[in-house]
Each structure stands twice: as structure tokens, then as C-alpha cells.
């Protein structure tokens, strides 16, 4: 077996922490907002909780497509920044803005035109569908706003400026919770809007995020000196070609993952309201305890990308192997936390006895899932993506989710009627397979591609 190298330089770990901690803090705040949304709506019963969860499954498709745009552009920005080519960095920002506007307009139109059709993708329970429609009719206006803010803040991480996303999330946290409290329950003279109030609160929070992002990036940041004129300029043909070569596989991969997540939600949605509510609660716990690994994933992609851009491929290989070992350690810790702390969160919800039983069972399944989730996240969204190995990752995502996980989930959940916790394990079988396959790819060294070269 090939020896695994570990980076020992203190500066490496300082660079990891400089990116990881703000990202982890940002994700923790975002998960805190999601948890408060779930708790507030949970006070109104399982129908509204399930409706918001399923409606957000469609929004998650948009979010995943945005992350696909970000992922492809981030590879380019990181490596161009490592090569000290600021002009190409600004051109990549302009390209990402155009793609996000097109994507946001498409999703907004679909949500406004066919909210009932969207909800019927996930459930056939009429009460849940009606509540979900009220939510979707308001959140339709979020796509363009959130997309622009998200892409801009995320790409700033690739040049080493991770604090902007943190400040944005802090503002969003306060605004979202306060607005939800006001409009869900009808405080300060506002109407009691219930699930529609949660949508209004989210819309207000996303507007505040975009405002803070624009102020930070265009008026405060002294690193990239990005200006509105840079965004308005048309990217060069070379940048478009680079993106279609490196970024398109990421967009396709993440897009298919988004549709795959919808397919998974459709399976869970047909297991009953108790299973949907349990899954919603478990996902919040899962995300709360994997915020650090998301920070590690972002740090690994950016640091490895910059190292490759600077021309030191051997160092990039050693960095990738070090990040792999870190993912093992964090995965084990996250699994233990889900097992211990997860069931304790049930006191915050108003649940039926059946839902409590299903949630406790599903929490154990999530503890297994989260270990492999950490490994595959650092490999697919971090190291290998930072190395520009986007075609390999596209194949991994398409093959294992669509050929393994979704068929297994459909058979075990819809045809065989297995318990929700067992179905959840089969729905995430791709995490296990991708973890092993990507580790093999890492150790081969074939994942390193310098996209700054003319023929990359």
C-alpha cells in the first residue's frame, strides 16, 4: 500500500483554519436558522413542517445548481489566484454572475407558474400540498436575490477572503429569526401568516444578505478590488472555453445530484408524514454537526487549487493526503455527536409518538451515513475538485447516485415497504462507494490538472 504523507508545516494548518473556521461558523449559523425555522413551524403541527421541508427540496435543486456554478468557477479562481492572474479572476466572477442570473430567472418562472405541480412531485397529501403552495408563491422571488449573493460570497473564499460569508450569515441569522417570529406567529401587529410567514422571513433575510454582500465585496474588500464594471464586462472566449472544459462537468454533476436529491425526497415523501418530519429533523442535526467538514472541504479545494496554480504538484498531492486523514477523524467525531446529541433535540418539537419513534431510529442511520458523508465531501467537493478532476467526479456522482442509491431507495421504500431508517441507509449507499473510489483516485495522483495552462 502506498505511504500516506502528512503535511507538518504550521503555516499549512494556519491556512486551513483561516478558511475553515469562518466557513464552519457560517454554516453553523445557517443551520441554526434552519433549525429555528423547523422548531417554529413544528409548533404549528406536522403538516406545515412537512410542507416547508418538501417545498425547500425544490429550492435545494436551485442551491445545488448554484454550488455547481460556484464549484466550477472556484477551481478556476483558486488556480488563477495561485498563478497571480487577477484579470482572469475578475473575468471568472463576471461569468459566474451571468450564469446565476439565467438560472435564477428559470427557477423563479417555474415556481410561479407551477407551484402545485412542484409539490405533487414530493407528496400526494392534499393538506401538505396546499400549505407548500403558499410557501412557494412567496419564495419564488428569492432565487435571483440569493443566487447573486451566494455566488459572490462563495467565490471570494477562493481568493482567501472567507470572512464575507460569515458576516453575511450573521446578519441573515438575526433578520431571519426575528422576521419569522413576527410573521409566523403575528407579533407587533403583523398578521399571523404561519407557513407563509416563514417564507416572508426567508425572503427578507435573503435581501439583507445581498445588501451586506454588495457592501463588503464592492466597497470594503481591499484584496481583489472588484468593481461593478468588472461584473458588467463580457468574459473573454478563453474564459468561456475554460469553464466549459472544467466547470461544465461540475455543473452537470451538481445538477444531477440536485435532481437526485429530489428523487430521494420523493421516496421519503411517500413514506408518510412521520417519515418526512423525522427526515427533516435528522437533516438539521446532520448539517449542524457537519459544519466543520464543510469548512475542511472548502479549505481543501482552495488550498490545493492555489498550490497547483503555483506549479507545485508534489506539495498538492501531500496536501490531498493530509486532508483525507482529516476527513476520517472528523467523520468519526460527527457520527458520535449525531448518536449522542441528536435524540436530545426532539424536546424542541411538538411530535406525535409515532414520529418520535421513527426519528430516533432514523438518527442512528444518519450516524452511519455522516461518517462516509465527511470522507466523500472532502474528496469530491474539496481535494479532487480543487485539483480540476471534474470529469472523474461527474462520473462518480452520476453512476453511484442514479444507478445505485435511487433504485435501491425506490425498491426498499416504495416496493418492499422497509422501515424509514433502512430506506435512508440505502438512499445514501453512494456515499460509501464514492468514498472508497475517490480515495483510490487520490492515491493514484491522476487527479491533478493545472487549468491555468493554455491546453488545460
The 8 nearest C-alpha neighbors of each residue, nearest first, counted from 0:
[[1, 2, 3, 442, 439, 443, 438, 4],
 [0, 2, 3, 442, 443, 4, 439, 320],
 [1, 3, 4, 0, 442, 320, 5, 317],
 [4, 2, 320, 1, 5, 321, 317, 442],
 [5, 3, 317, 320, 2, 321, 6, 318],
 [6, 4, 321, 7, 317, 3, 320, 318],
 [5, 7, 8, 321, 318, 317, 4, 11],
 [6, 8, 5, 9, 11, 12, 10, 321],
 [9, 7, 10, 11, 6, 12, 13, 5],
 [8, 10, 11, 12, 13, 7, 6, 14],
 [11, 9, 13, 8, 12, 14, 15, 7],
 [12, 10, 14, 9, 13, 8, 15, 6],
 [11, 13, 15, 14, 9, 10, 16, 8],
 [12, 14, 10, 16, 15, 11, 17, 9],
 [13, 15, 17, 11, 12, 16, 10, 18],
 [16, 14, 12, 13, 17, 18, 298, 19],
 [17, 15, 19, 13, 18, 14, 20, 12],
 [18, 16, 14, 15, 19, 13, 20, 21],
 [17, 19, 16, 298, 15, 161, 20, 21],
 [20, 18, 294, 16, 22, 295, 15, 298],
 [19, 21, 23, 22, 16, 18, 24, 17],
 [22, 20, 24, 23, 165, 19, 162, 25],
 [23, 21, 294, 25, 19, 24, 20, 26],
 [24, 22, 290, 291, 294, 20, 26, 25],
 [23, 25, 27, 21, 22, 26, 20, 28],
 [26, 24, 165, 22, 28, 23, 27, 168],
 [25, 27, 29, 23, 28, 290, 24, 30],
 [28, 26, 24, 30, 29, 25, 290, 287],
 [27, 29, 31, 25, 26, 30, 24, 32],
 [30, 28, 26, 32, 31, 27, 25, 33],
 [31, 29, 33, 27, 32, 28, 287, 34],
 [30, 32, 28, 34, 29, 33, 27, 35],
 [31, 33, 29, 35, 30, 34, 172, 36],
 [34, 32, 30, 36, 31, 35, 37, 29],
 [33, 35, 31, 37, 36, 32, 30, 283],
 [34, 36, 38, 32, 37, 33, 39, 31],
 [37, 35, 33, 39, 34, 38, 40, 32],
 [36, 38, 34, 40, 35, 39, 41, 33],
 [39, 37, 41, 35, 36, 40, 348, 34],
 [40, 38, 36, 41, 42, 37, 35, 43],
 [39, 41, 42, 37, 43, 48, 38, 36],
 [40, 42, 38, 43, 44, 39, 48, 348],
 [41, 43, 40, 39, 44, 349, 38, 348],
 [44, 42, 41, 40, 47, 45, 39, 193],
 [45, 43, 41, 42, 46, 47, 48, 349],
 [44, 46, 48, 47, 49, 41, 276, 272],
 [47, 45, 49, 127, 48, 44, 50, 126],
 [48, 46, 50, 49, 45, 44, 51, 194],
 [47, 49, 45, 40, 51, 46, 41, 50],
 [48, 50, 52, 46, 47, 51, 276, 45],
 [51, 49, 131, 47, 127, 53, 52, 48],
 [50, 52, 54, 48, 53, 49, 131, 55],
 [51, 53, 49, 55, 50, 54, 48, 279],
 [52, 54, 56, 50, 55, 51, 49, 121],
 [55, 53, 51, 56, 52, 131, 57, 50],
 [54, 56, 58, 57, 52, 53, 59, 51],
 [55, 57, 59, 53, 54, 58, 261, 52],
 [58, 56, 55, 59, 60, 54, 261, 61],
 [57, 59, 55, 61, 60, 56, 62, 54],
 [58, 60, 62, 56, 57, 61, 55, 63],
 [61, 59, 257, 63, 58, 57, 62, 64],
 [62, 60, 64, 58, 59, 63, 65, 106],
 [63, 61, 59, 65, 60, 64, 66, 58],
 [62, 64, 66, 60, 65, 61, 257, 253],
 [63, 65, 67, 254, 61, 66, 62, 253],
 [66, 64, 62, 68, 67, 63, 69, 61],
 [65, 67, 69, 63, 64, 68, 70, 62],
 [68, 66, 250, 64, 70, 253, 65, 249],
 [69, 67, 65, 66, 70, 71, 250, 72],
 [70, 68, 66, 72, 67, 71, 73, 150],
 [69, 71, 67, 73, 68, 72, 66, 249],
 [246, 72, 70, 73, 74, 68, 249, 69],
 [71, 73, 75, 69, 74, 70, 76, 68],
 [72, 74, 76, 70, 75, 71, 69, 77],
 [75, 73, 385, 77, 72, 71, 76, 78],
 [74, 76, 72, 73, 78, 77, 79, 450],
 [75, 77, 73, 79, 88, 78, 74, 80],
 [78, 76, 157, 305, 80, 304, 74, 75],
 [77, 79, 308, 305, 81, 304, 80, 75],
 [80, 78, 82, 76, 84, 81, 77, 75],
 [79, 81, 83, 77, 82, 78, 84, 76],
 [80, 82, 305, 308, 78, 309, 79, 83],
 [81, 83, 79, 308, 309, 80, 84, 78],
 [84, 82, 80, 81, 85, 79, 309, 78],
 [85, 83, 79, 86, 82, 87, 80, 88],
 [86, 84, 88, 87, 83, 89, 80, 79],
 [85, 87, 89, 88, 84, 90, 91, 79],
 [86, 88, 90, 89, 85, 84, 91, 79],
 [87, 89, 85, 76, 91, 86, 90, 79],
 [90, 88, 92, 86, 91, 87, 229, 85],
 [89, 91, 87, 93, 234, 92, 88, 94],
 [90, 92, 94, 88, 89, 93, 87, 95],
 [91, 93, 89, 95, 90, 94, 96, 88],
 [94, 92, 230, 90, 96, 91, 95, 234],
 [93, 95, 91, 97, 92, 96, 234, 90],
 [94, 96, 98, 92, 97, 93, 99, 91],
 [97, 95, 99, 93, 94, 98, 100, 92],
 [98, 96, 100, 94, 99, 95, 101, 93],
 [97, 99, 95, 101, 96, 100, 102, 94],
 [100, 98, 102, 96, 101, 97, 103, 146],
 [99, 101, 103, 97, 102, 98, 104, 143],
 [102, 100, 98, 104, 99, 103, 105, 97],
 [101, 103, 99, 105, 100, 104, 98, 106],
 [104, 102, 143, 142, 100, 106, 105, 101],
 [103, 105, 107, 101, 102, 106, 100, 108],
 [104, 106, 102, 108, 103, 107, 109, 101],
 [107, 105, 109, 103, 108, 104, 110, 102],
 [106, 108, 139, 104, 110, 105, 109, 103],
 [107, 109, 111, 105, 106, 110, 112, 104],
 [110, 108, 106, 112, 107, 111, 113, 105],
 [109, 111, 107, 114, 108, 139, 113, 112],
 [112, 110, 108, 109, 113, 136, 139, 107],
 [111, 113, 109, 110, 108, 114, 107, 115],
 [112, 114, 116, 115, 110, 109, 111, 117],
 [115, 113, 117, 110, 116, 132, 135, 111],
 [116, 114, 118, 117, 113, 132, 119, 128],
 [115, 117, 119, 113, 114, 118, 120, 112],
 [116, 118, 114, 115, 120, 119, 113, 57],
 [119, 117, 115, 120, 128, 116, 121, 114],
 [120, 118, 116, 122, 121, 117, 123, 115],
 [121, 119, 118, 117, 122, 265, 116, 123],
 [120, 122, 265, 119, 268, 118, 53, 264],
 [123, 121, 119, 268, 124, 269, 120, 118],
 [122, 124, 119, 125, 121, 128, 269, 127],
 [125, 123, 127, 122, 126, 128, 119, 272],
 [124, 126, 128, 127, 123, 129, 122, 130],
 [127, 125, 129, 128, 124, 130, 46, 50],
 [126, 128, 50, 130, 125, 46, 124, 129],
 [127, 129, 125, 131, 126, 118, 130, 132],
 [130, 128, 132, 126, 131, 127, 125, 133],
 [129, 131, 127, 133, 132, 128, 50, 47],
 [132, 130, 50, 128, 134, 129, 133, 54],
 [131, 133, 135, 129, 134, 130, 114, 115],
 [134, 132, 130, 131, 136, 135, 195, 129],
 [133, 135, 131, 195, 132, 198, 136, 137],
 [136, 134, 138, 132, 137, 133, 139, 131],
 [137, 135, 133, 134, 139, 138, 132, 111],
 [136, 138, 135, 139, 134, 198, 140, 199],
 [137, 139, 135, 141, 140, 198, 136, 134],
 [140, 138, 107, 137, 110, 141, 136, 135],
 [141, 139, 138, 142, 107, 137, 143, 202],
 [140, 142, 138, 144, 139, 145, 143, 202],
 [141, 143, 103, 145, 144, 146, 140, 107],
 [144, 142, 103, 146, 145, 141, 100, 147],
 [145, 143, 141, 142, 146, 147, 206, 209],
 [144, 146, 148, 142, 147, 205, 143, 141],
 [147, 145, 149, 143, 148, 144, 142, 99],
 [148, 146, 150, 149, 145, 144, 151, 143],
 [147, 149, 209, 145, 151, 146, 150, 212],
 [148, 150, 146, 152, 147, 151, 145, 153],
 [151, 149, 153, 147, 152, 148, 69, 146],
 [150, 152, 148, 154, 153, 149, 147, 155],
 [153, 151, 155, 164, 149, 154, 150, 148],
 [154, 152, 150, 155, 156, 151, 149, 164],
 [155, 153, 156, 157, 151, 152, 73, 150],
 [154, 156, 152, 157, 160, 153, 158, 151],
 [157, 155, 161, 160, 159, 154, 158, 153],
 [156, 158, 77, 154, 155, 159, 301, 73],
 [157, 159, 156, 155, 160, 80, 77, 76],
 [158, 160, 156, 157, 161, 155, 18, 301],
 [161, 159, 156, 155, 162, 158, 163, 157],
 [160, 162, 156, 163, 18, 159, 21, 164],
 [163, 161, 165, 164, 160, 21, 166, 22],
 [164, 162, 166, 165, 161, 152, 167, 215],
 [163, 165, 167, 152, 162, 166, 161, 168],
 [164, 166, 25, 162, 168, 163, 167, 21],
 [167, 165, 169, 163, 168, 164, 162, 170],
 [166, 168, 164, 170, 208, 165, 169, 211],
 [167, 169, 171, 165, 170, 166, 25, 172],
 [170, 168, 166, 172, 171, 167, 165, 173],
 [169, 171, 167, 168, 172, 173, 174, 166],
 [172, 170, 168, 204, 174, 169, 173, 175],
 [173, 171, 169, 175, 170, 174, 32, 168],
 [172, 174, 170, 171, 176, 175, 177, 169],
 [173, 175, 171, 177, 204, 172, 176, 178],
 [176, 174, 204, 178, 200, 172, 177, 173],
 [175, 177, 179, 178, 173, 174, 180, 172],
 [176, 178, 180, 174, 179, 175, 173, 181],
 [179, 177, 200, 181, 175, 180, 176, 174],
 [180, 178, 200, 176, 197, 182, 181, 183],
 [181, 179, 177, 178, 183, 182, 184, 176],
 [180, 182, 186, 178, 185, 179, 184, 183],
 [181, 183, 196, 185, 179, 184, 192, 180],
 [184, 182, 193, 196, 192, 179, 180, 191],
 [183, 185, 191, 182, 181, 180, 186, 193],
 [191, 186, 184, 190, 189, 182, 181, 183],
 [185, 187, 181, 188, 189, 184, 182, 180],
 [188, 186, 189, 181, 185, 190, 182, 184],
 [187, 189, 186, 185, 190, 181, 191, 182],
 [188, 190, 185, 186, 187, 182, 191, 181],
 [191, 189, 185, 192, 182, 188, 186, 184],
 [185, 192, 190, 184, 183, 193, 182, 189],
 [191, 193, 196, 183, 195, 182, 190, 194],
 [192, 194, 183, 196, 195, 191, 184, 197],
 [195, 193, 197, 196, 47, 134, 192, 183],
 [196, 194, 198, 134, 192, 197, 193, 133],
 [197, 195, 183, 182, 192, 199, 193, 194],
 [196, 198, 200, 194, 179, 195, 199, 183],
 [197, 199, 195, 201, 196, 200, 134, 138],
 [200, 198, 196, 202, 201, 197, 203, 195],
 [201, 199, 178, 179, 197, 203, 175, 198],
 [200, 202, 204, 198, 199, 203, 175, 205],
 [203, 201, 199, 205, 204, 200, 141, 198],
 [202, 204, 206, 200, 201, 205, 199, 207],
 [203, 205, 175, 201, 171, 207, 202, 174],
 [206, 204, 208, 202, 207, 203, 145, 201],
 [205, 207, 203, 209, 208, 204, 144, 202],
 [206, 208, 204, 210, 205, 209, 211, 203],
 [209, 207, 205, 211, 167, 206, 210, 171],
 [208, 210, 148, 212, 206, 207, 211, 213],
 [209, 211, 207, 213, 212, 208, 214, 206],
 [210, 212, 214, 208, 209, 213, 167, 215],
 [213, 211, 209, 215, 214, 210, 216, 148],
 [212, 214, 210, 216, 211, 215, 217, 209],
 [213, 215, 211, 218, 212, 217, 216, 210],
 [216, 214, 219, 212, 213, 218, 217, 220],
 [217, 215, 220, 213, 214, 218, 212, 219],
 [216, 218, 214, 226, 213, 225, 215, 219],
 [217, 219, 214, 215, 216, 220, 213, 226],
 [218, 220, 215, 216, 217, 221, 214, 224],
 [219, 221, 216, 222, 215, 218, 224, 217],
 [222, 220, 224, 223, 219, 218, 216, 225],
 [223, 221, 220, 224, 160, 158, 225, 159],
 [222, 224, 225, 221, 220, 85, 158, 89],
 [225, 223, 221, 222, 220, 226, 217, 216],
 [224, 226, 223, 217, 229, 216, 89, 227],
 [227, 225, 228, 229, 217, 224, 230, 216],
 [228, 226, 230, 229, 231, 225, 217, 232],
 [227, 229, 231, 226, 230, 232, 225, 93],
 [230, 228, 226, 227, 232, 231, 89, 225],
 [229, 231, 93, 227, 228, 232, 92, 226],
 [232, 230, 228, 229, 227, 233, 93, 234],
 [233, 231, 229, 230, 228, 234, 93, 90],
 [232, 234, 235, 231, 93, 94, 90, 230],
 [235, 233, 90, 94, 238, 232, 93, 236],
 [234, 236, 237, 238, 233, 239, 90, 240],
 [235, 237, 239, 238, 240, 234, 241, 233],
 [236, 238, 240, 235, 239, 241, 234, 242],
 [239, 237, 241, 235, 240, 236, 242, 234],
 [238, 240, 242, 236, 241, 237, 243, 235],
 [241, 239, 237, 243, 238, 242, 236, 244],
 [242, 240, 238, 244, 239, 243, 245, 237],
 [241, 243, 246, 239, 245, 244, 240, 238],
 [242, 244, 247, 240, 246, 241, 245, 239],
 [245, 243, 241, 242, 246, 247, 240, 248],
 [246, 244, 242, 243, 247, 241, 71, 389],
 [71, 245, 247, 242, 249, 248, 243, 244],
 [246, 248, 243, 250, 249, 245, 251, 244],
 [249, 247, 251, 250, 246, 390, 393, 389],
 [250, 248, 252, 246, 247, 67, 251, 71],
 [249, 251, 67, 247, 253, 252, 248, 68],
 [252, 250, 254, 248, 249, 253, 255, 247],
 [251, 253, 393, 249, 255, 250, 254, 248],
 [254, 252, 256, 67, 250, 255, 251, 63],
 [255, 253, 257, 251, 64, 256, 252, 250],
 [254, 256, 258, 257, 252, 253, 259, 251],
 [257, 255, 259, 253, 254, 258, 260, 252],
 [258, 256, 60, 254, 260, 255, 259, 63],
 [259, 257, 261, 255, 260, 256, 262, 254],
 [258, 260, 256, 262, 257, 261, 255, 263],
 [261, 259, 263, 257, 262, 258, 256, 264],
 [260, 262, 258, 264, 259, 263, 265, 56],
 [261, 263, 259, 265, 260, 264, 258, 266],
 [262, 264, 260, 266, 261, 265, 259, 267],
 [263, 265, 261, 267, 266, 262, 268, 260],
 [266, 264, 121, 268, 262, 263, 267, 261],
 [265, 267, 263, 264, 268, 269, 409, 262],
 [266, 268, 264, 270, 269, 265, 275, 263],
 [269, 267, 265, 122, 266, 121, 270, 275],
 [268, 270, 267, 271, 266, 122, 265, 121],
 [269, 271, 267, 268, 274, 266, 419, 412],
 [272, 270, 269, 274, 273, 268, 275, 267],
 [271, 273, 275, 274, 276, 49, 45, 270],
 [274, 272, 354, 276, 271, 275, 277, 353],
 [273, 275, 277, 272, 271, 276, 270, 278],
 [276, 274, 272, 278, 277, 273, 268, 49],
 [275, 277, 279, 273, 278, 274, 49, 272],
 [278, 276, 358, 274, 280, 279, 275, 273],
 [277, 279, 281, 275, 276, 280, 274, 282],
 [280, 278, 276, 282, 277, 281, 275, 52],
 [279, 281, 277, 283, 278, 282, 276, 284],
 [282, 280, 278, 284, 283, 279, 362, 285],
 [283, 281, 285, 279, 284, 280, 278, 286],
 [282, 284, 286, 280, 281, 285, 34, 287],
 [285, 283, 287, 281, 282, 286, 341, 288],
 [286, 284, 282, 283, 288, 287, 281, 289],
 [287, 285, 289, 283, 288, 284, 282, 290],
 [286, 288, 284, 285, 30, 289, 290, 27],
 [287, 289, 286, 285, 290, 333, 284, 336],
 [288, 290, 286, 292, 291, 287, 285, 293],
 [291, 289, 23, 293, 26, 292, 288, 27],
 [292, 290, 23, 294, 293, 289, 295, 19],
 [293, 291, 295, 294, 289, 290, 296, 373],
 [294, 292, 296, 290, 291, 295, 297, 289],
 [293, 295, 19, 23, 22, 291, 292, 297],
 [294, 296, 292, 298, 293, 19, 297, 299],
 [297, 295, 381, 377, 293, 299, 294, 298],
 [298, 296, 294, 300, 295, 299, 381, 293],
 [297, 299, 295, 301, 18, 296, 300, 15],
 [298, 300, 381, 296, 302, 382, 297, 301],
 [301, 299, 385, 381, 382, 297, 303, 298],
 [300, 302, 304, 298, 157, 299, 77, 303],
 [303, 301, 305, 299, 304, 300, 298, 306],
 [302, 304, 306, 315, 300, 305, 301, 385],
 [305, 303, 385, 78, 301, 77, 307, 302],
 [304, 306, 81, 78, 308, 77, 302, 307],
 [305, 307, 303, 309, 308, 304, 315, 311],
 [308, 306, 310, 304, 309, 305, 312, 311],
 [309, 307, 78, 81, 305, 82, 310, 306],
 [308, 310, 81, 306, 82, 307, 311, 305],
 [309, 311, 307, 308, 312, 306, 449, 82],
 [312, 310, 314, 307, 313, 306, 309, 315],
 [313, 311, 315, 314, 307, 310, 316, 306],
 [314, 312, 316, 315, 311, 317, 318, 307],
 [313, 315, 317, 316, 312, 311, 318, 306],
 [314, 316, 312, 318, 313, 303, 317, 306],
 [317, 315, 319, 313, 314, 318, 312, 320],
 [316, 318, 314, 320, 319, 4, 315, 321],
 [317, 319, 315, 321, 316, 320, 314, 322],
 [320, 318, 316, 322, 321, 317, 382, 315],
 [321, 319, 323, 317, 322, 318, 4, 3],
 [320, 322, 5, 318, 324, 323, 319, 6],
 [321, 323, 325, 319, 320, 324, 326, 318],
 [324, 322, 320, 326, 321, 325, 319, 327],
 [325, 323, 327, 321, 326, 322, 320, 328],
 [324, 326, 322, 328, 323, 327, 329, 321],
 [325, 327, 374, 323, 329, 324, 328, 373],
 [328, 326, 330, 324, 325, 329, 374, 331],
 [327, 329, 325, 331, 330, 326, 332, 324],
 [328, 330, 332, 326, 331, 327, 333, 325],
 [331, 329, 370, 373, 327, 333, 328, 332],
 [330, 332, 334, 328, 329, 333, 370, 327],
 [333, 331, 329, 335, 330, 334, 336, 328],
 [332, 334, 336, 330, 335, 331, 288, 329],
 [335, 333, 366, 331, 337, 336, 332, 370],
 [334, 336, 338, 332, 333, 337, 339, 331],
 [335, 337, 333, 339, 338, 334, 340, 332],
 [336, 338, 341, 334, 335, 366, 340, 339],
 [339, 337, 335, 336, 341, 366, 340, 363],
 [340, 338, 336, 337, 341, 335, 342, 343],
 [339, 341, 343, 337, 336, 342, 338, 344],
 [340, 342, 337, 343, 344, 338, 339, 284],
 [343, 341, 344, 340, 345, 359, 339, 362],
 [342, 344, 340, 341, 345, 346, 339, 347],
 [345, 343, 346, 342, 341, 347, 340, 348],
 [344, 346, 347, 343, 348, 342, 355, 341],
 [345, 347, 344, 348, 343, 349, 342, 350],
 [348, 346, 345, 344, 38, 349, 41, 343],
 [349, 347, 345, 346, 41, 350, 38, 42],
 [348, 350, 42, 41, 44, 347, 351, 346],
 [351, 349, 348, 354, 355, 352, 45, 44],
 [350, 352, 354, 353, 355, 349, 273, 45],
 [353, 351, 355, 354, 356, 350, 357, 273],
 [354, 352, 356, 355, 351, 357, 273, 350],
 [355, 353, 273, 357, 351, 356, 352, 358],
 [354, 356, 358, 352, 353, 357, 359, 350],
 [357, 355, 353, 359, 354, 358, 360, 352],
 [356, 358, 354, 360, 355, 359, 361, 353],
 [359, 357, 277, 361, 355, 360, 356, 354],
 [360, 358, 362, 356, 361, 357, 342, 355],
 [361, 359, 357, 358, 362, 363, 420, 356],
 [360, 362, 420, 364, 358, 363, 359, 357],
 [361, 363, 365, 359, 364, 360, 281, 358],
 [364, 362, 366, 361, 365, 360, 338, 359],
 [363, 365, 361, 366, 362, 367, 420, 424],
 [364, 366, 368, 362, 367, 363, 369, 361],
 [365, 367, 334, 363, 364, 369, 368, 337],
 [368, 366, 365, 364, 369, 370, 334, 363],
 [367, 369, 365, 366, 370, 371, 372, 364],
 [368, 370, 372, 366, 371, 367, 334, 365],
 [371, 369, 330, 372, 373, 368, 334, 367],
 [370, 372, 374, 373, 369, 431, 430, 368],
 [371, 373, 369, 375, 370, 374, 430, 376],
 [374, 372, 330, 376, 371, 370, 375, 326],
 [375, 373, 326, 371, 376, 377, 372, 434],
 [374, 376, 434, 378, 372, 377, 373, 379],
 [377, 375, 373, 380, 379, 378, 374, 372],
 [378, 376, 296, 381, 374, 375, 380, 379],
 [377, 379, 375, 382, 381, 376, 383, 380],
 [380, 378, 376, 381, 383, 375, 377, 384],
 [381, 379, 376, 384, 377, 378, 296, 382],
 [380, 382, 300, 296, 377, 299, 378, 384],
 [381, 383, 300, 378, 385, 299, 384, 319],
 [384, 382, 386, 385, 388, 378, 379, 381],
 [383, 385, 387, 386, 381, 382, 388, 380],
 [386, 384, 300, 304, 382, 387, 74, 383],
 [385, 387, 447, 383, 384, 388, 448, 304],
 [386, 388, 384, 448, 385, 389, 74, 447],
 [389, 387, 446, 383, 386, 384, 391, 390],
 [388, 390, 392, 387, 391, 248, 384, 249],
 [391, 389, 393, 392, 248, 388, 394, 249],
 [390, 392, 394, 393, 389, 388, 395, 446],
 [393, 391, 395, 389, 394, 390, 396, 379],
 [392, 394, 252, 390, 396, 391, 395, 248],
 [393, 395, 391, 397, 392, 396, 398, 390],
 [396, 394, 392, 398, 393, 397, 399, 391],
 [397, 395, 393, 394, 398, 399, 400, 252],
 [396, 398, 394, 395, 401, 400, 399, 393],
 [399, 397, 402, 395, 396, 401, 400, 394],
 [398, 400, 429, 403, 402, 401, 396, 397],
 [399, 401, 404, 429, 403, 402, 397, 398],
 [402, 400, 405, 399, 398, 397, 403, 404],
 [401, 403, 398, 399, 400, 406, 404, 405],
 [404, 402, 399, 400, 401, 406, 405, 407],
 [405, 403, 426, 400, 407, 428, 406, 429],
 [404, 406, 408, 407, 401, 403, 426, 400],
 [407, 405, 409, 408, 404, 403, 410, 402],
 [408, 406, 404, 410, 405, 409, 425, 411],
 [409, 407, 426, 405, 411, 406, 425, 410],
 [408, 410, 406, 413, 412, 407, 411, 405],
 [409, 411, 414, 407, 408, 412, 413, 415],
 [412, 410, 415, 408, 417, 409, 422, 416],
 [413, 411, 416, 409, 422, 417, 408, 410],
 [412, 414, 409, 416, 410, 415, 411, 266],
 [413, 415, 410, 416, 412, 411, 409, 417],
 [416, 414, 411, 417, 412, 410, 413, 409],
 [417, 415, 412, 413, 414, 411, 418, 410],
 [416, 418, 411, 412, 415, 422, 421, 419],
 [419, 417, 421, 420, 422, 416, 412, 357],
 [418, 420, 422, 421, 423, 274, 417, 361],
 [419, 421, 361, 423, 422, 418, 364, 360],
 [422, 420, 424, 423, 418, 419, 417, 425],
 [421, 423, 419, 425, 424, 420, 412, 408],
 [422, 424, 426, 420, 421, 425, 419, 427],
 [425, 423, 421, 427, 426, 422, 364, 428],
 [424, 426, 428, 422, 427, 423, 408, 407],
 [425, 427, 404, 408, 423, 424, 428, 405],
 [428, 426, 429, 424, 425, 430, 404, 423],
 [427, 429, 425, 430, 404, 431, 426, 424],
 [430, 428, 399, 432, 427, 431, 400, 404],
 [431, 429, 433, 428, 432, 371, 427, 372],
 [432, 430, 434, 429, 433, 428, 371, 435],
 [431, 433, 429, 435, 434, 430, 436, 428],
 [434, 432, 436, 430, 435, 431, 437, 429],
 [433, 435, 375, 431, 437, 432, 436, 374],
 [434, 436, 438, 432, 433, 437, 439, 431],
 [437, 435, 433, 439, 438, 434, 432, 440],
 [438, 436, 440, 439, 434, 435, 433, 441],
 [437, 439, 441, 435, 440, 436, 434, 442],
 [440, 438, 436, 437, 442, 441, 443, 435],
 [441, 439, 437, 443, 438, 442, 436, 446],
 [442, 440, 438, 439, 443, 444, 437, 446],
 [441, 443, 439, 444, 440, 438, 1, 320],
 [444, 442, 440, 445, 441, 439, 446, 438],
 [443, 445, 442, 446, 441, 447, 316, 440],
 [446, 444, 443, 447, 440, 441, 448, 442],
 [445, 447, 388, 444, 386, 383, 448, 441],
 [446, 448, 386, 445, 387, 444, 388, 449],
 [449, 447, 387, 386, 450, 446, 388, 455],
 [448, 450, 451, 452, 455, 307, 308, 447],
 [449, 451, 455, 452, 448, 75, 387, 78],
 [452, 450, 449, 79, 453, 78, 455, 308],
 [453, 451, 455, 450, 454, 449, 308, 448],
 [454, 452, 455, 451, 450, 237, 241, 449],
 [453, 455, 452, 450, 451, 449, 241, 244],
 [454, 450, 452, 453, 449, 451, 448, 241]]
